[in-house]
């Protein structure tokens, strides 16, 4: 039996060109299905992702096998680079970490399907979380309801957190979308 080459993990500030296109494809395959499974937009378009890959304030933690990217995490402590969130809310909630620029946001995680069961996602998570823990920081991520239900994300986050001494996991906010089907107008008296 031929042994697969090991997966190497690197930390990169900017990725462009052919490498960015490979990561884009990996990202697209991971996130495109969520467009039918979550109300809130869960993915960025090609140009937005190219900007993120090139953005030096967003750290890319990349897993590669034989030089080919097979997974990545994006994380940043530049809160203004994550348009989906309110930096003011996070700075008020975590003033001590805010004063040290130690509030981190997990932007995206994408792993090639054939490598998910091989713990690459777990390795990438740990690499990301360790970066935050090394700075006595707080890590903020968002999870859509589909991923909560399908993958037990709440349990997974708590399990990973237990590996870090004195850690705590709390739900910061929950956005609920409602749909009102209104097949007929109400009768109005005039």
HELIX and SHEET records of a PDB file:
HELIX    1   1 UNK A   17  UNK A   31  1                                  15    
HELIX    2   2 UNK A   32  UNK A   36  5                                   5    
HELIX    3   3 UNK A   46  UNK A   54  1                                   9    
HELIX    4   4 UNK A   79  UNK A   81  5                                   3    
HELIX    5   5 UNK A   87  UNK A   93  1                                   7    
HELIX    6   6 UNK A   95  UNK A   99  1                                   5    
HELIX    7   7 UNK A  113  UNK A  116  1                                   4    
HELIX    8   8 UNK A  120  UNK A  134  1                                  15    
HELIX    9   9 UNK A  145  UNK A  151  1                                   7    
HELIX   10  10 UNK A  153  UNK A  162  1                                  10    
SHEET    1   A 5 UNK A   7  UNK A  12  0                                        
SHEET    2   A 5 UNK A  58  UNK A  65 -1                                        
SHEET    3   A 5 UNK A  68  UNK A  76 -1                                        
SHEET    4   A 5 UNK A 103  UNK A 111 -1                                        
SHEET    5   A 5 UNK A 138  UNK A 140  1                                        
END                                                                             
